[in-house]
Amino acid sequence: MQQASVAVAVRVPSWFSRRRLLDEKLSDLHKCTNLNHIHQIHAQILKAHLHHDPFVVPKLISALSLSHHLSSAIHVFNQFPQPNLHVYNSIIRAHTSHQLTTHAFNYFFDMHTSGVHPDNFTYSFLLKAASTSLHLIEMLHAHVVKLGLYCDIFVPNSLIDSYSRCGSVGISAAMKLFMLMEERDVVSWNSMIGGLVKIGEVDEACKLFDEMPQRDLVSWNTMLDGYAKAGEMNKAFKLFERMPERNVISWSTMVCGYSKAGDMFMARMLFDRCPVKKNLVIWTTIISGYAEKGIVKEAMLLYDKMEGVGLKADDGFLISILAACAESGMLGLGKRIHDSIKTCRFRCSTKVLNAFIDMYAKCGCLDAALGVFSGMARKDLVSWNTMIHGLGIHGHGEKALELFSRMVHEGFEPDKYTFIGLLCACTHAGLVNEGRNYFFAMEKVYGIVPQVEHYGCMIDLLGRGGHLEEAFELLNNMPMEPNAVVLGTLLGACRMHNDVDLAKAVCEHLFKLAPSDPGNFSLMSNIYAQAGDWLNVANVRMQMKSTGGQKPSGASSIEVEEEVHEFTVLDQSHPKSNDIYQMIDRLVQDLRQVGYVPKAYV
């Protein structure tokens, strides 16, 4: 009788199982963003004596950098006795991703001192850190040439991309490098075309696009984006029709282009016909387009539809839509979005809350803006600046100044935008002495050198307050050339206070800067009309006609029952224009009865 064999289980040692599990965790560690998980693996690495392992350390540094714990990543690097190339590359990349350019280059110099030679990855990381510094990019370019790293196409492609971020000067260097390349791939062509598109050289980009031996979807979308940003939607549409394939970026670009061009019919048609799954970007584009044009009902319907298909708003969506609401004065949609995110308990970031403050302030709801501001757990400088500016433009100058005092008391350092808000607040509230004090304190107390915008605000403040001679003296003593906006501001003050002689002096400067601006001629004509100097009124009108210019009509808008209505001078397009003009006539009669005399405008 044959004895049956008995299977005997072989027990795997526990240390082997633990190490195998750790190896599995380490394989994807560099992609991990969960800080608690990273700390657990770090503890296991220390326990297994792997904190000096050149394979493990770069992964740990990358993970800590991704989870925004750069100090811990630096500590891990410092614990490594003799860093090799991969360890240096990981710490350089970590600092690059956090925009710490100086620190990234310090590690690069330390790497040279230690005798470790950089490779193609080192230079690609440093080129990203160099950002728009042409001097640093040229230095790295010289290193690449010296080390003979051109053979790896990855490096010259990175150089082209970096040069392209430096404007027109950089594009020339990028094109020179591109033409010298013996071998180019689709990335080389795309980087060069993208650089030309960024500086508005769409025709040059088109020439390269036509010469490309091979195109991918990025090539088509880059060229499409160039036409859309240039406002050449006919060319964009022709290119769109030629595309062998389209993705959601292609459709979003077209929707955005037509929205910016004011053609919401085409924008909506393309949005509705988009066959690919619509992401949050394309929804943001179309809703923002309607919001910017003041088409409230469509914007709200689309917002509801977006929520209905299960898409939830993110920071980018909210900031874009709220900016559009602020620009068009569309309070209804802004409130609707605010209510919606309260209902779903969306945790707003500081940037989103700042956008709400800006929207409410620009739409005239200061109580709502102050409510958002007061409820913020973490305010940044933008929060304070936005609230100060909001109070200021609505005439609450003293409250704006009080808020500034609170801001400084809580340890926030003001910047140039803070003082623009303060000076505007003083201007709208007529606080001339306070404005003078803040203007002179900018540099003396806070070390902020006044820019042309600050001088413009100060001249506006002095001009409105009747201190025209002082305003003109400040204009003449500006350390930079005054622009047309500053001169126009002073000219407006001259009209307000009927100072014809000073207006003539200002106009001499202004007509040199903007010789064909019809608004300046119109303003000067009105100044002469107020003074009863009809001969000069006729002369100015003749000058205006000789330039061929015509002042565009001013427009006013108001939101009524979730619809924005826009009006221009002598506008008859509104369906209730007769009723509106009858009401205006009644208001004029009532004003005349209480003694109001309108100024003479021509």
ChimeraX attribute file (.defattr): number of C-alpha atoms within 10 A of each C-alpha:
attribute: neighborCount
match mode: 1-to-1
recipient: residues
	/A:1	3
	/A:2	4
	/A:3	5
	/A:4	6
	/A:5	6
	/A:6	6
	/A:7	6
	/A:8	6
	/A:9	6
	/A:10	6
	/A:11	6
	/A:12	8
	/A:13	8
	/A:14	9
	/A:15	9
	/A:16	10
	/A:17	11
	/A:18	12
	/A:19	13
	/A:20	12
	/A:21	11
	/A:22	15
	/A:23	13
	/A:24	11
	/A:25	15
	/A:26	20
	/A:27	12
	/A:28	11
	/A:29	23
	/A:30	20
	/A:31	15
	/A:32	19
	/A:33	16
	/A:34	13
	/A:35	15
	/A:36	10
	/A:37	12
	/A:38	20
	/A:39	13
	/A:40	10
	/A:41	17
	/A:42	21
	/A:43	12
	/A:44	16
	/A:45	19
	/A:46	11
	/A:47	10
	/A:48	11
	/A:49	10
	/A:50	14
	/A:51	20
	/A:52	17
	/A:53	12
	/A:54	16
	/A:55	14
	/A:56	19
	/A:57	25
	/A:58	24
	/A:59	21
	/A:60	27
	/A:61	26
	/A:62	24
	/A:63	24
	/A:64	27
	/A:65	25
	/A:66	20
	/A:67	16
	/A:68	16
	/A:69	15
	/A:70	19
	/A:71	12
	/A:72	14
	/A:73	24
	/A:74	16
	/A:75	11
	/A:76	19
	/A:77	22
	/A:78	11
	/A:79	12
	/A:80	15
	/A:81	8
	/A:82	12
	/A:83	19
	/A:84	17
	/A:85	17
	/A:86	18
	/A:87	22
	/A:88	21
	/A:89	23
	/A:90	23
	/A:91	24
	/A:92	25
	/A:93	24
	/A:94	26
	/A:95	23
	/A:96	22
	/A:97	17
	/A:98	14
	/A:99	15
	/A:100	15
	/A:101	18
	/A:102	13
	/A:103	16
	/A:104	25
	/A:105	18
	/A:106	12
	/A:107	16
	/A:108	22
	/A:109	11
	/A:110	13
	/A:111	19
	/A:112	12
	/A:113	10
	/A:114	12
	/A:115	10
	/A:116	15
	/A:117	13
	/A:118	19
	/A:119	15
	/A:120	18
	/A:121	16
	/A:122	19
	/A:123	24
	/A:124	20
	/A:125	20
	/A:126	23
	/A:127	25
	/A:128	19
	/A:129	26
	/A:130	24
	/A:131	18
	/A:132	17
	/A:133	15
	/A:134	19
	/A:135	10
	/A:136	16
	/A:137	24
	/A:138	18
	/A:139	10
	/A:140	18
	/A:141	18
	/A:142	12
	/A:143	14
	/A:144	19
	/A:145	11
	/A:146	10
	/A:147	12
	/A:148	10
	/A:149	17
	/A:150	18
	/A:151	12
	/A:152	11
	/A:153	17
	/A:154	17
	/A:155	21
	/A:156	24
	/A:157	25
	/A:158	21
	/A:159	25
	/A:160	26
	/A:161	25
	/A:162	26
	/A:163	29
	/A:164	28
	/A:165	21
	/A:166	21
	/A:167	16
	/A:168	17
	/A:169	12
	/A:170	22
	/A:171	22
	/A:172	15
	/A:173	17
	/A:174	26
	/A:175	18
	/A:176	12
	/A:177	16
	/A:178	20
	/A:179	10
	/A:180	10
	/A:181	15
	/A:182	9
	/A:183	12
	/A:184	15
	/A:185	14
	/A:186	15
	/A:187	19
	/A:188	21
	/A:189	23
	/A:190	26
	/A:191	24
	/A:192	23
	/A:193	26
	/A:194	25
	/A:195	28
	/A:196	27
	/A:197	24
	/A:198	20
	/A:199	15
	/A:200	17
	/A:201	16
	/A:202	23
	/A:203	14
	/A:204	12
	/A:205	23
	/A:206	18
	/A:207	11
	/A:208	16
	/A:209	20
	/A:210	10
	/A:211	11
	/A:212	14
	/A:213	11
	/A:214	11
	/A:215	16
	/A:216	12
	/A:217	14
	/A:218	16
	/A:219	19
	/A:220	21
	/A:221	23
	/A:222	23
	/A:223	23
	/A:224	29
	/A:225	23
	/A:226	27
	/A:227	25
	/A:228	24
	/A:229	20
	/A:230	15
	/A:231	15
	/A:232	16
	/A:233	19
	/A:234	12
	/A:235	13
	/A:236	23
	/A:237	17
	/A:238	11
	/A:239	15
	/A:240	21
	/A:241	11
	/A:242	11
	/A:243	14
	/A:244	9
	/A:245	11
	/A:246	17
	/A:247	14
	/A:248	15
	/A:249	19
	/A:250	21
	/A:251	23
	/A:252	23
	/A:253	25
	/A:254	26
	/A:255	28
	/A:256	25
	/A:257	29
	/A:258	26
	/A:259	24
	/A:260	19
	/A:261	17
	/A:262	15
	/A:263	15
	/A:264	20
	/A:265	12
	/A:266	15
	/A:267	25
	/A:268	18
	/A:269	11
	/A:270	17
	/A:271	20
	/A:272	10
	/A:273	9
	/A:274	18
	/A:275	12
	/A:276	10
	/A:277	9
	/A:278	19
	/A:279	13
	/A:280	15
	/A:281	15
	/A:282	23
	/A:283	21
	/A:284	22
	/A:285	24
	/A:286	26
	/A:287	25
	/A:288	25
	/A:289	27
	/A:290	25
	/A:291	29
	/A:292	24
	/A:293	20
	/A:294	26
	/A:295	22
	/A:296	23
	/A:297	17
	/A:298	15
	/A:299	21
	/A:300	20
	/A:301	11
	/A:302	16
	/A:303	20
	/A:304	14
	/A:305	13
	/A:306	19
	/A:307	12
	/A:308	10
	/A:309	9
	/A:310	8
	/A:311	14
	/A:312	13
	/A:313	19
	/A:314	14
	/A:315	15
	/A:316	13
	/A:317	19
	/A:318	23
	/A:319	20
	/A:320	17
	/A:321	26
	/A:322	30
	/A:323	21
	/A:324	23
	/A:325	30
	/A:326	23
	/A:327	17
	/A:328	23
	/A:329	26
	/A:330	29
	/A:331	21
	/A:332	20
	/A:333	23
	/A:334	24
	/A:335	16
	/A:336	14
	/A:337	19
	/A:338	16
	/A:339	12
	/A:340	15
	/A:341	15
	/A:342	12
	/A:343	9
	/A:344	9
	/A:345	9
	/A:346	13
	/A:347	12
	/A:348	15
	/A:349	14
	/A:350	18
	/A:351	17
	/A:352	19
	/A:353	24
	/A:354	27
	/A:355	25
	/A:356	27
	/A:357	28
	/A:358	27
	/A:359	31
	/A:360	28
	/A:361	26
	/A:362	25
	/A:363	20
	/A:364	18
	/A:365	16
	/A:366	20
	/A:367	12
	/A:368	16
	/A:369	25
	/A:370	17
	/A:371	12
	/A:372	17
	/A:373	21
	/A:374	10
	/A:375	10
	/A:376	16
	/A:377	8
	/A:378	10
	/A:379	17
	/A:380	13
	/A:381	15
	/A:382	18
	/A:383	20
	/A:384	23
	/A:385	25
	/A:386	24
	/A:387	25
	/A:388	28
	/A:389	25
	/A:390	29
	/A:391	27
	/A:392	25
	/A:393	21
	/A:394	17
	/A:395	17
	/A:396	18
	/A:397	27
	/A:398	17
	/A:399	14
	/A:400	25
	/A:401	21
	/A:402	11
	/A:403	18
	/A:404	22
	/A:405	11
	/A:406	13
	/A:407	19
	/A:408	11
	/A:409	10
	/A:410	9
	/A:411	8
	/A:412	14
	/A:413	11
	/A:414	19
	/A:415	16
	/A:416	16
	/A:417	16
	/A:418	20
	/A:419	25
	/A:420	23
	/A:421	27
	/A:422	28
	/A:423	31
	/A:424	30
	/A:425	30
	/A:426	28
	/A:427	26
	/A:428	19
	/A:429	17
	/A:430	17
	/A:431	18
	/A:432	20
	/A:433	12
	/A:434	17
	/A:435	22
	/A:436	15
	/A:437	11
	/A:438	18
	/A:439	22
	/A:440	13
	/A:441	15
	/A:442	18
	/A:443	12
	/A:444	11
	/A:445	9
	/A:446	13
	/A:447	11
	/A:448	15
	/A:449	15
	/A:450	17
	/A:451	13
	/A:452	17
	/A:453	17
	/A:454	22
	/A:455	22
	/A:456	25
	/A:457	24
	/A:458	26
	/A:459	26
	/A:460	27
	/A:461	30
	/A:462	26
	/A:463	26
	/A:464	22
	/A:465	17
	/A:466	17
	/A:467	16
	/A:468	23
	/A:469	12
	/A:470	13
	/A:471	23
	/A:472	18
	/A:473	11
	/A:474	16
	/A:475	21
	/A:476	12
	/A:477	11
	/A:478	13
	/A:479	12
	/A:480	11
	/A:481	11
	/A:482	19
	/A:483	15
	/A:484	17
	/A:485	13
	/A:486	22
	/A:487	24
	/A:488	21
	/A:489	18
	/A:490	27
	/A:491	27
	/A:492	20
	/A:493	25
	/A:494	24
	/A:495	22
	/A:496	15
	/A:497	15
	/A:498	17
	/A:499	18
	/A:500	18
	/A:501	9
	/A:502	17
	/A:503	23
	/A:504	16
	/A:505	12
	/A:506	20
	/A:507	21
	/A:508	11
	/A:509	16
	/A:510	22
	/A:511	15
	/A:512	10
	/A:513	14
	/A:514	14
	/A:515	16
	/A:516	18
	/A:517	18
	/A:518	19
	/A:519	16
	/A:520	23
	/A:521	25
	/A:522	18
	/A:523	21
	/A:524	24
	/A:525	23
	/A:526	22
	/A:527	28
	/A:528	25
	/A:529	21
	/A:530	20
	/A:531	14
	/A:532	12
	/A:533	14
	/A:534	14
	/A:535	10
	/A:536	15
	/A:537	21
	/A:538	14
	/A:539	12
	/A:540	20
	/A:541	16
	/A:542	12
	/A:543	14
	/A:544	22
	/A:545	14
	/A:546	10
	/A:547	12
	/A:548	10
	/A:549	15
	/A:550	14
	/A:551	12
	/A:552	10
	/A:553	10
	/A:554	8
	/A:555	10
	/A:556	9
	/A:557	13
	/A:558	15
	/A:559	17
	/A:560	10
	/A:561	9
	/A:562	16
	/A:563	15
	/A:564	20
	/A:565	13
	/A:566	14
	/A:567	16
	/A:568	13
	/A:569	10
	/A:570	9
	/A:571	12
	/A:572	13
	/A:573	10
	/A:574	12
	/A:575	8
	/A:576	9
	/A:577	14
	/A:578	11
	/A:579	10
	/A:580	12
	/A:581	14
	/A:582	11
	/A:583	12
	/A:584	12
	/A:585	11
	/A:586	11
	/A:587	12
	/A:588	14
	/A:589	12
	/A:590	12
	/A:591	13
	/A:592	12
	/A:593	10
	/A:594	8
	/A:595	8
	/A:596	11
	/A:597	10
	/A:598	9
	/A:599	9
	/A:600	12
	/A:601	12
	/A:602	13
